[in-house]
Amino acid sequence: MTYFTIIRGSAGVGKSTISKLLAKIINAEVFHFDEILKELEMNYISGEKWIPLDKFLKADKLKIPEFREKLENGINIIIDGNFYHKEQIDDLIKNLNYNNHVFTLKADLDECIKRDKSRINKLGEQSTKDVFNLVSAFDYGTNIDTNGKLPFEIVDEILSYLPK
């Protein structure tokens, strides 16, 4: 059974780490939405608190054919990102029309800030707070608490919800 998984959450919550580990286990290809936006020159502009919905939907439209081709060829995909616009998640689900699973990774704001500070490409405390507030405005899919958990523990929890 081919499916796609969306891993969403705040900056510093561990989306990329979890997506990469999960992909190895379920033999999936990972797409990092931040990288997609950067590649399409639709990414965050300094001074903005967010990327507008229209940029995400335009990126969806450009990437959905590639996502669909992978799925049609039996390749599971993982799409990770902040996904702070509910409409973008709805758009992907509607237009891909494959089995899907959405997970919201959650951590305390202080933990996200601490993790961001240890990154090579730091987002910064204020931007981390801004993204945290945007992502926390709504829940979508299955919530996974990452506080105090090792990456493999989080992946194990996600795997418990995915098809065997």
C-alpha positions in Angstrom: 0.0 0.0 0.0 1.5 3.3 -1.1 0.9 6.4 1.0 2.2 9.8 1.9 3.0 11.1 5.3 3.1 14.8 6.4 5.3 15.6 9.4 4.4 19.1 10.6 5.5 21.1 13.6 7.3 24.1 14.9 10.9 25.1 14.1 13.2 23.1 16.3 10.8 20.3 17.0 12.8 17.7 15.1 10.8 17.3 11.8 13.8 16.8 9.6 15.5 14.3 11.9 12.4 12.3 12.4 11.5 12.4 8.7 15.0 11.1 7.7 14.9 8.3 10.3 11.3 7.3 9.4 12.1 7.3 5.7 14.9 4.7 6.2 12.5 2.4 8.0 9.6 2.6 5.6 11.7 3.1 2.5 10.2 6.5 1.6 11.5 9.6 -0.1 11.6 12.8 2.0 10.7 16.2 0.7 11.4 19.1 3.0 9.0 21.9 2.3 11.4 24.6 3.5 13.8 23.5 0.8 11.1 23.3 -1.8 10.1 26.9 -1.1 13.7 28.0 -1.2 14.3 26.2 -4.5 11.3 27.9 -6.0 12.4 31.3 -4.5 9.2 31.5 -2.4 10.8 31.2 1.0 10.7 33.4 4.0 11.7 37.1 3.5 13.5 38.8 6.4 11.1 40.9 8.4 8.0 38.8 7.6 6.4 36.7 10.3 5.2 34.0 7.9 5.1 32.9 4.3 1.7 33.7 2.8 -0.7 30.8 1.9 -0.6 31.6 -1.8 3.1 30.8 -1.9 2.5 27.4 -0.3 -0.4 26.6 -2.7 1.7 27.6 -5.7 4.5 25.4 -4.5 2.0 22.6 -4.0 0.7 23.0 -7.6 4.3 22.8 -8.9 5.3 19.7 -6.8 2.1 17.6 -6.7 2.9 16.1 -10.2 6.3 14.9 -8.8 4.7 13.6 -5.6 2.0 11.8 -7.6 4.5 10.2 -9.9 6.4 8.8 -6.9 3.3 7.5 -5.4 2.1 6.0 -8.7 5.4 4.2 -8.9 4.9 2.6 -5.4 7.2 5.0 -3.6 6.0 6.3 -0.2 6.8 9.9 0.4 7.2 12.0 3.5 6.7 15.7 3.3 7.9 17.7 6.3 7.4 21.3 7.1 5.8 23.8 9.5 2.4 23.6 7.7 1.0 26.5 9.6 -1.7 27.0 6.9 -4.3 24.3 7.4 -5.5 24.9 3.8 -2.1 23.7 2.5 -2.5 20.3 4.1 -6.1 20.1 2.8 -4.8 21.0 -0.7 -2.1 18.2 -0.7 -4.6 15.6 0.6 -7.3 16.6 -1.9 -4.9 16.7 -4.9 -2.8 13.7 -4.2 -5.8 11.4 -3.4 -3.7 8.7 -1.8 -3.8 7.2 1.6 -2.1 9.6 4.0 -1.1 10.2 7.5 -0.5 13.6 9.2 1.5 13.9 12.3 2.0 17.1 14.3 5.2 17.0 16.4 4.9 19.1 19.5 7.5 20.3 22.0 7.5 23.2 24.5 8.6 26.6 23.2 11.7 26.6 25.4 12.7 23.2 24.0 12.2 24.4 20.4 14.3 27.5 21.1 17.0 25.4 22.7 17.1 23.0 19.8 17.2 25.9 17.3 20.3 27.4 19.1 22.2 24.1 18.5 21.6 24.1 14.7 24.1 25.2 12.1 21.4 27.3 10.3 19.7 29.0 13.3 16.3 30.5 12.8 16.7 32.7 15.8 14.7 33.1 19.0 12.0 35.5 17.7 11.4 33.6 14.5 11.2 30.4 16.4 8.6 31.9 18.6 6.7 33.3 15.6 6.6 29.9 13.9 5.7 28.1 17.1 2.7 30.4 17.6 1.6 29.9 13.9 1.9 26.1 14.1 0.3 25.9 17.5 -2.8 27.7 16.3 -4.4 24.4 15.2 -3.8 20.7 15.5 -4.0 18.4 12.5 -3.7 14.6 12.4 -2.1 12.8 15.2 -0.2 14.8 17.8 3.1 13.4 18.9 4.7 14.9 22.1 8.5 15.0 21.5 9.5 16.5 24.9 12.2 14.4 26.5 12.0 11.7 23.8 14.9 10.5 21.7 14.3 10.5 17.9 14.0 6.7 17.7 11.2 6.8 20.4 9.3 9.4 18.3 9.7 7.3 15.2 8.5 4.2 17.0 5.4 6.1 18.1 4.7 7.3 14.5 5.3 3.7 13.2 2.5 2.5 15.5 0.0 4.5 13.4 1.3 3.5 9.9 0.4 0.4 7.9 2.7 -2.6 8.5 
